[in-house]
Amino acid sequence: MKLLDGPGRAKRGKKTLPTSHGLCGNIKGRVLDWFLRRDRDDDLQEEIRSHLSMAAHDRVADGEDPQTARLAALKEFGNVTLTREATRLSWGGVWRSRVADITQDFRYAIRTLRRSPSYSFVVIAVLALGIGANIAVFSLFNALALKPIPHVDGSASLGVLVARTDSGRILPLSYPDFRDLRDQGHAFSGLAGTSMDAYSLGLGTRGERVFGEMVTGNYFSVLGVGASLGRTIQPTDDVSPGKHAVVVISDGLWKRSFASDPAIVGKTIQVNAYPFTIVGVTEPGFQGSIVSLKMDLFLPVMMQAQLRGFDLLGVRESPMLWGLGRLKPDSSIAAAAAEADLLSVQLDARQPARRVSQRATVIPMWQSPYGAQTYMLPAIMLLSVMGALLLLIVCANVSNLVLVREVSRRGEIAARVALGASRSRILRWLFVENLVLALPGAALGMLASQGIDLLLEPTSLASLAPVPVGLNVSLDWTAVVFALVLSCASSLAFGFIPALRSSRVDLAGIMKDDLSPRGGSRGRLRNMLVVSQVAVSLLLLVGAALVIRSLESARTADAGFDPRNVGSVSLDLKPSGYDAIRGRSFYQTLLDTVRAQSWVESAALTAILPLTLVDSNSVDAVIEGHNPRPGEDMRMLINTVSPEYFATLRIGLVAGRDFARTDASDALSVAIVNETMARQFWGTPDGALGKRMRLGGGDWRTVIGVARDIKYARVTEDPRPHVYRPLEQNYLPAMTLHVRSRDPEAVLLARLRSTVQALDPNLPILTARMLTELTRVALSVFSMAAGVLMVFGVIAMILTALGTYGLVSYAAKQSTHEIGIRIAIGASRAELLRRFLGRGLRLGVVGAICGLVGSVAITRLLTGLLYGVSPTDATSFAGAATMVLTTVLVASLIPAWRASRTDPIAALRHR
Amino acid sequence: MEQNTRPPRLELLQGTLDMLILQTLQWGPQHGYAISQTIRAHSSEALQVETGSLYPALHRLQKQKWVKASWGLTETNQRAKFYTLTPAGKKQLLRERDRWEQLIAAIGGVLNPNPAKG
């Protein structure tokens, strides 16, 4: 002990300390105090030393011998450390001394951990994996639910005003309904209207298909988004229909297609073949209000007729846009929804002719179908649960490491207790030590999460979607706070049990150099940790296996059509100046030319691509002879196709015939329905033939054929009634050409491009891709979930292997002596191998059983995410169990083998 | 903590240590060891000041500017930190003595009720 070093050392205290006189009470003094603290410490030490030396001196003067006198003085003084601590407390108040203590703890922890780099490295790495996986999931969650609209503050709390049909389907509102609800409602402080559409953007001879929103004049002010150039859409752009040909373009489009032209404002572009003046560019970072999709154009809703070709602004029956609004501080989504419901009842009462099948309502942003949230959130929730489980394994694993380490530190802890450290102080010290490992773990985890998110994005979304996708996945302060909370929580979790044990040191035991595990309880705890790791990683693997098998069965699922070997080329004739007559003839010529090629098996045109997550349009249908029940959903999905569509996509016709050339505009109006529709309204497919219906108030159409159901938008959808109209009788300028061919992809797409260009060199080709590529987006949820779960599963396996390895090798090390004796009295190596292998395997089996039971209970929650696989799928369960048990076997084999190789002489001599 | 084997001693009442220290310093600057010795001697060994209380108290008094501290040499030529009573400390001592007298009187009153006063 330094204090006993004698008077010689006392000379060190040369500095006479400026006491805190005149310093205290002002900030400068306090800051100085900080720096002087160390000096003050020295000063105090010096003071105590002088006290002891005087006390000893007095005793010597009384006749004691110097040695005894010094010891007696020290004895009389009492606990030097405690005195120093107590005095220090009187200096700077409790708070400052706590901070100083904790800084000291941190410094000490870093020093200690630097001495065992491999331990620190493993713990940091394991934590980084666990925390990283969770941050990755969290940032997805953050992007979808917490900050759905990039660059818009508080976007998660926006309310979405929509119509809900009696069957629960969410639809946009008609413009008159929206206007009435907006003007009569009081729940919103600002309510904007918007709708999403694809637009053809004409840039001279080049063309581009972009997505945009048609918005009300207050859209930008409600969202709080400004323009980086020019202005945004204003209320003055929302006055008279057809008079506001202005457009605001996104920062992305400005950079991409206009080379960041600083003089862009005032220029004219063709949107859907109508000239619009660019009045502004949005602030960078803003990408529209559709979650995860990038919008490039913002157009006034007043230009609806010019953009779409038909005027819906005055039509109460046609769904057109939805409301997006900020709630007043004293309102809530529920209150706004109740108000909207009441208002829509009043509206209906004033419009007696209207068929009541829907009510207005307000839903939170995360439930809005306009964007990726509703379709991704269940997956994200699943991933969050899995992430939490993974973190549990991580904590169990690190707990294990801490426990092992604790054994070698018991001497140190005992010394601290003997020197008067309180139990809470020791706990705090151990906690700080864990935190020192957890914080870099969290930092690394953030880096890792970026890797995981990168892994997710390109495979699942960006490159596959037919729409430019931009999820707001970025590390922001929420993620940082999340990481900090996680790391603190996990360091508490993994350090708590070991620390509690450590702080309850048995001084006597340590004096006796008893390093063997105390009784069975510690062994039991370690066993439990391994069992729980095995169980949880089995659970994760089962989840991963189920989702991967879902992905597989979704991929190979019978979607009702065959997307393979089909090239798809999207065109829009309108921007190039085609009217309906020239358009019809162009499409006819295109089909004739393509079908005449030797490399083409069949070709057809369609308005809507199947299985691309894009809902087909729907129209209100009137079926001849069918009286809809009150509230019956009579909206039918609808598509417009050319003859040979069913043959090209290999959709079977179960009754009747395909559209033919003879179904021209002047012939009988015809339709083909799907099987579900035929059965719903006419009993059998054959029964539907010759029956009539009206679509959206049009002419009577006669059913001439019944096609098999296909998956229209997503793999998991339920069968719904669907109607096809022939292109000849319902001309649309924007169509996609499907061509079935045996040609290799690249060749086919190049040939298609040149065929189109030969017909009209100035016609822009909007997209030219294989259909399989386009439909893959429908699998994106599965592939994303499968990707993440696979990563989680692998991490879980690694951790379980580490845990088991650690346990068995620790057990082997603890019983080196015992092994020595066993070998000496004739145990065979095989016996020893079996013994240690058995220990690991037993735990593995117990863990696997727990994991299987847990999986059966938990995988039921997955049902919504699974496709074609039962939540108790035996293959997944068996596969996961085999993988986990193999891992456990291998992980115990290595240390068990090493133990069986123990040299008995060395083992026995060791003690 | 080690206990000493000296004659039975009295526990210091909460808050009285500060007063005793200030009182001790009235006779001149003293260092910590001397203060404890003085208190012990003046109380005929009945009051034993724990160093674990003495030094925190001295530093507390110093922080409140009731005492000043400076290093110096003892008569036996050893370096020691001497504490000196400040004018503010003197006033504080008077206040504390006052309070103490009142307390003693009050406690005395309770212990030996004086019917005449009643």
Interface residues (C-beta under 8 A of the other chain):
Chain A: A10 G13 T16 L17 T19 S20 H21 C24 D43 L44 E46 E47 I48 S50 H51 S53 M54 A55 H57 D58 K75 E76 F77 G78 N79 L82 T83 A86 T87 L89 S90 W91
Chain B: M1 E2 N4 H31 G32 Y33 A34 Q37 E50 T51 G52 S53 Y55 P56 A57 H59 R60 Q62 K63 K65 K68 A69 S70 W71 T74 T76 Q78 R79 A80 K81
